[in-house]
Amino acid sequence: MSFQIARYAVGGVVFFVSLAAFSATQRAFNFQAHVDFATGSGPAGVVTADFNGDGHADLAICNEFGNTVTVLLGNGDGTMQTGTDYPVGGSPSSIVEGDFNGDGKADVAVTNAFDNDLSVLLGNGDGTFHPQVNFPVSSLPHGVAANDFNGDGILDLAVANNNSGTVSILFGNGDGTFQRHKDYPAAAGADAIGAGDFNHDAKPDIAVGSNVCCFDSGKLSILINNGDGTFSTHVDYGDEEVDSIAIGDVNRDGNPDLVTANFALSDAAVWLGNSNGTFQNRVYYATDTHPEKAALDDFNGDLQTDIVTANINNSSVSVLAGNGDGTFQGHVDFLVGGGVGAFDVASADLNDDGAPDLSVVNVDVNVVAILLNRNGTFVVTTSSRSRSKFGTPVTFTTTVMASVARGFTPTGSITFKDGTTTIGTAPLVNGLAEITTSQLSAGAHQIRAKYSGNGKFNPHVAATIRQTVVQ
């Protein structure tokens, strides 16, 4: 059992509490050394999506100094193709992806801080994009979030405007264009933004983090949706800068929680959500020096939500293991390259091995650093005969191989499923598990193998194979 110190702030008074962190059953974080891929000048934000429809994760990066978006298509093995740049407005500072015109293809939108607008680039579905179309917002836009705020089934955009301390809401028309923005006050220095249903009324609300002059001054503003895409007066929490917002249920109570990065204090703050749109007092967890952005995912496969932050001063990422109750263990750090500039981080499975990897943009050396998760596996299932006769035995064999941590043979077990029905469970022996059955009914069956994971490797569900049984 390890211990860490958590910092609570209540009514302006700070308390330090020792939290016991039970780590015996948790898998360690284990990322491969970073591999870098070139971006444009001054990469400041990164998102992941399948932009060319090949089933592999791709990256889109906004470049603050180059006034471009760089799109890097993934090869499915954790490597990226040479990036393609698309012009946008002046000083793009944040990026979001979504299907803005309803054609089933991923699009992107970026905020242009110097032009007081945002650029929308519609995807062609093959990894290329239409030229930008720009839409005005308020003064010095920074963060951007996409959601359906007015319930018409079309994605809208919300933008945090730093100079005006407002949120601009732009309703989508469904064709990739947006209506004139309507602004709502937030705390001064609005910077980061996120959307989630904080009060369980099936309408997305907004959280805005403010950052006033980077001197540890700011607020977390919550704007509750009135149900029609208009918003109530903001309610503010805290008294320190909020540089990014990640939303997830970190204590598994069904309520969205917030995790914010705090540059000045070098920590991540956890704000547990109540069911009515309010939040509990924040709890702080130390990170490496000066985190800029935070993200959430289950990096070690223990079914608990973990935190990752991109830390600009040491060009590192900090990963904090979640205990499942809203508390977190001490940070584990991984370097992401030279210079001073780890600015944003995104999580996605870049090599199709069932484990989330990290993409970290480095604003100082103009690269995106890829850190592959070494806890991943390749899981493949085969059938002794894909077409069999009713009552005839069929053997399913699953092979489990380490994807990145070569030299290690995964152990554990495989549970074989026929749809939602369990056929049986078999142990892995030298990376192989098999089961034989003659109980399949006549017809088509979808067979899937679920790898249990072990102390080193994450659980992983294999791709479905089709088994046809004839009379």
SVG drawing of the C-alpha trace seen along z (x, -y; Angstrom):
<svg xmlns="http://www.w3.org/2000/svg" viewBox="-36 -42 52 76">
<polyline fill="none" stroke="black" stroke-width="0.4" points="0.0,0.0 1.3,-3.5 0.3,-6.8 -0.1,-10.3 -1.1,-13.7 -4.3,-15.3 -5.0,-19.0 -8.6,-20.1 -9.8,-23.6 -12.9,-24.6 -14.0,-28.2 -10.6,-29.4 -8.9,-27.2 -6.5,-24.5 -6.4,-21.1 -3.9,-18.3 -5.1,-14.8 -3.2,-11.5 -5.0,-9.1 -4.2,-5.4 -3.8,-4.1 -4.1,-0.4 -2.0,0.5 -1.6,4.2 -4.2,5.1 -3.5,2.3 -1.5,2.8 1.4,0.5 1.5,-2.3 4.0,-1.3 4.5,-3.4 7.1,-2.9 9.6,-5.8 8.0,-8.5 8.3,-8.5 7.9,-12.0 6.1,-13.1 6.4,-16.5 3.5,-19.0 3.2,-22.7 4.7,-25.5 3.6,-25.7 1.2,-22.8 -1.3,-23.7 -4.1,-21.2 -4.7,-17.7 -7.8,-15.5 -8.2,-11.9 -10.8,-10.5 -10.9,-8.2 -10.7,-10.8 -10.3,-8.5 -12.6,-5.7 -10.0,-2.9 -10.8,-1.9 -7.6,-3.4 -7.2,-6.4 -5.8,-9.6 -4.7,-12.9 -5.7,-16.6 -3.5,-19.3 -3.9,-23.0 -0.7,-25.0 -0.8,-28.3 2.2,-29.9 1.7,-28.4 -2.0,-29.2 -2.7,-25.7 -4.2,-22.4 -2.0,-19.4 -3.8,-16.1 -1.7,-12.9 -3.3,-9.7 -2.6,-6.6 -1.2,-3.4 -2.8,-1.3 0.5,-0.3 1.1,-3.4 3.0,-5.2 1.7,-8.2 1.9,-9.2 3.4,-12.6 1.1,-15.4 -1.0,-17.5 -1.5,-21.2 -4.7,-23.2 -4.8,-27.0 -7.0,-28.4 -7.2,-31.8 -4.8,-33.6 -3.3,-31.8 -5.5,-28.7 -5.5,-27.7 -8.0,-24.8 -9.5,-22.1 -12.5,-19.8 -13.8,-17.1 -17.4,-16.2 -19.7,-15.5 -21.1,-19.0 -22.9,-18.3 -24.4,-14.9 -22.7,-13.0 -21.0,-10.4 -17.6,-11.9 -15.4,-13.5 -15.0,-17.3 -12.9,-19.7 -13.3,-23.2 -10.6,-25.4 -10.7,-28.7 -8.6,-31.6 -7.6,-33.8 -6.2,-36.7 -9.2,-36.8 -12.0,-36.4 -13.6,-33.6 -13.5,-29.9 -12.6,-27.9 -14.7,-24.8 -13.1,-22.3 -15.4,-19.7 -14.0,-16.2 -14.3,-14.5 -14.1,-11.0 -10.8,-10.2 -8.5,-12.1 -8.7,-15.3 -10.7,-18.4 -12.6,-21.3 -11.1,-24.8 -12.0,-26.6 -15.2,-28.5 -15.0,-31.0 -17.7,-32.1 -17.3,-35.1 -17.3,-34.7 -16.4,-37.1 -13.0,-38.4 -9.9,-36.2 -11.5,-32.7 -9.6,-29.9 -11.4,-26.6 -14.1,-25.0 -16.6,-22.1 -19.1,-20.4 -22.5,-19.1 -26.2,-19.3 -27.2,-22.1 -30.7,-22.8 -31.8,-19.2 -32.4,-19.3 -30.1,-16.4 -27.4,-18.7 -24.0,-19.4 -23.5,-23.0 -20.4,-24.7 -19.5,-26.4 -16.5,-28.7 -14.7,-30.2 -13.7,-33.8 -10.7,-35.0 -10.9,-38.8 -14.7,-39.1 -15.1,-36.4 -18.0,-34.9 -19.2,-31.7 -20.3,-32.0 -23.0,-29.4 -23.3,-28.7 -26.2,-26.5 -25.5,-24.2 -27.6,-24.3 -26.9,-20.6 -24.9,-21.4 -21.7,-22.4 -22.6,-26.1 -23.5,-27.8 -25.9,-30.5 -24.7,-33.8 -23.3,-33.4 -25.1,-34.2 -22.9,-35.1 -23.3,-34.2 -21.2,-35.6 -18.7,-33.4 -15.9,-34.2 -13.2,-36.7 -10.5,-35.2 -12.6,-32.3 -10.1,-29.8 -11.0,-26.1 -14.5,-24.6 -16.3,-21.3 -19.9,-20.1 -21.8,-17.4 -25.1,-16.7 -24.4,-17.8 -28.0,-17.8 -29.4,-14.7 -32.0,-16.4 -30.6,-15.0 -29.5,-18.4 -25.7,-19.3 -24.5,-21.9 -21.2,-23.8 -18.2,-24.1 -15.8,-26.9 -12.3,-27.3 -10.9,-30.8 -7.3,-31.9 -6.5,-35.6 -3.0,-36.5 -1.5,-33.2 -1.0,-34.3 -3.0,-31.6 -6.3,-33.5 -9.4,-32.2 -12.7,-30.3 -14.6,-27.2 -17.9,-28.5 -20.9,-26.2 -23.7,-27.2 -26.8,-25.0 -28.8,-24.5 -32.4,-25.7 -33.4,-22.9 -33.5,-24.9 -29.8,-25.8 -30.0,-28.9 -28.1,-29.0 -28.7,-30.1 -26.4,-32.6 -23.0,-31.0 -22.2,-29.7 -18.5,-29.9 -16.3,-27.6 -12.8,-27.9 -10.3,-30.8 -7.4,-29.4 -6.8,-29.2 -8.3,-26.4 -6.3,-25.7 -8.2,-22.7 -11.3,-20.6 -11.8,-16.9 -15.2,-15.3 -15.9,-11.8 -17.4,-9.7 -14.3,-9.1 -16.1,-7.7 -18.7,-5.6 -21.7,-7.1 -23.4,-8.0 -22.7,-11.7 -20.2,-13.6 -17.1,-14.8 -14.6,-17.3 -10.8,-17.1 -8.9,-20.4 -5.3,-21.2 -3.7,-24.0 -0.6,-25.4 0.5,-27.6 0.2,-25.1 1.4,-22.0 -1.5,-19.9 -4.8,-18.4 -8.0,-19.2 -10.9,-16.7 -14.4,-18.2 -16.9,-15.4 -20.3,-16.1 -23.6,-15.9 -26.8,-14.9 -28.2,-18.5 -25.5,-20.4 -23.4,-21.3 -20.0,-20.1 -18.2,-19.2 -15.1,-21.0 -12.1,-20.3 -9.3,-17.9 -5.8,-18.5 -3.3,-15.9 0.3,-16.8 1.6,-16.4 4.9,-17.2 5.7,-20.9 3.1,-23.2 0.4,-21.0 -1.4,-22.7 -4.1,-20.1 -5.7,-17.0 -7.5,-14.0 -9.2,-10.8 -9.0,-7.2 -8.3,-3.7 -4.6,-3.3 -3.8,-0.2 -6.9,1.8 -8.2,2.0 -11.6,0.6 -11.0,-2.7 -10.6,-6.1 -7.1,-7.5 -5.8,-11.1 -3.1,-12.2 -1.7,-15.7 0.6,-17.3 3.2,-19.3 4.9,-22.1 8.0,-22.8 9.6,-19.4 8.0,-18.2 6.4,-15.3 3.1,-13.6 1.9,-12.7 -0.4,-9.7 -2.4,-9.2 -4.1,-5.9 -7.7,-6.1 -8.9,-4.2 -12.5,-4.1 -13.8,-6.2 -12.8,-9.6 -9.4,-9.5 -6.1,-9.1 -2.6,-7.8 0.6,-9.6 1.7,-10.7 4.0,-8.6 5.8,-10.7 7.0,-9.9 9.2,-12.2 7.9,-13.4 10.9,-15.0 13.2,-18.0 12.5,-21.6 9.9,-23.1 6.5,-22.6 4.3,-19.5 1.0,-21.4 -1.9,-19.1 -2.6,-15.3 -5.1,-13.0 -5.9,-9.4 -6.7,-6.8 -5.7,-3.2 -3.3,-4.0 -2.1,-0.4 -5.3,1.5 -4.1,3.5 -6.9,2.7 -4.8,0.3 -5.1,-3.5 -2.0,-5.3 -0.9,-8.9 -0.5,-11.7 1.2,-14.7 1.9,-17.9 5.2,-19.8 4.8,-23.4 8.5,-24.1 9.9,-21.5 6.9,-21.3 6.2,-17.6 3.5,-15.3 5.0,-12.6 3.4,-9.2 3.7,-7.0 2.4,-3.5 0.9,-1.6 3.0,1.4 0.1,3.1 -1.7,3.9 -2.1,7.2 -3.1,8.5 -5.9,11.0 -6.9,13.2 -9.6,16.0 -9.9,18.7 -12.3,21.6 -11.4,25.2 -14.1,24.8 -16.0,21.6 -19.0,23.7 -20.0,26.7 -22.8,29.2 -25.1,29.2 -23.8,31.5 -20.3,31.6 -17.6,30.4 -16.0,27.0 -12.8,25.8 -12.1,22.1 -8.5,21.1 -7.4,17.7 -3.9,16.4 -2.8,13.6 0.5,11.8 2.2,8.8 1.9,5.8 4.7,3.6 6.2,5.4 7.8,8.1 9.5,10.9 6.7,11.3 4.0,14.0 0.6,13.0 -1.0,15.2 -4.6,15.3 -7.7,16.8 -10.0,16.5 -13.8,16.4 -15.5,17.5 -18.9,15.9 -21.6,16.8 -23.2,13.4 -24.0,12.7 -24.0,16.4 -20.8,17.8 -19.5,20.9 -16.8,21.5 -13.5,20.3 -10.0,21.7 -6.6,20.8 -3.9,19.3 -1.0,21.7 2.0,20.3 -0.2,17.6 -2.9,20.0 -6.4,20.9 -8.9,23.1 -12.4,24.6 -14.4,27.2 -18.2,27.3 -20.9,29.2 -23.7,27.3 -24.1,24.5 -27.6,24.3 -28.2,24.2 -27.7,20.7 -25.2,17.8 -23.2,17.2 -21.0,14.3 -18.1,15.7 -16.0,13.4 -13.1,14.0 -12.5,11.9 -8.9,11.9 -8.9,11.4 -5.6,9.6 -3.2,10.2 -0.8,8.2 1.0,6.8 -1.4,6.8 -4.8,5.1 -8.0,7.0 -8.9,7.1 -11.8,8.2 -11.0,9.8 -12.7,9.0 -15.8,11.1 -15.6,14.1 -18.6,15.6 -19.5,19.2 -22.2,20.8 -23.9,24.0 -26.1,26.0 -28.5,28.8"/>
</svg>
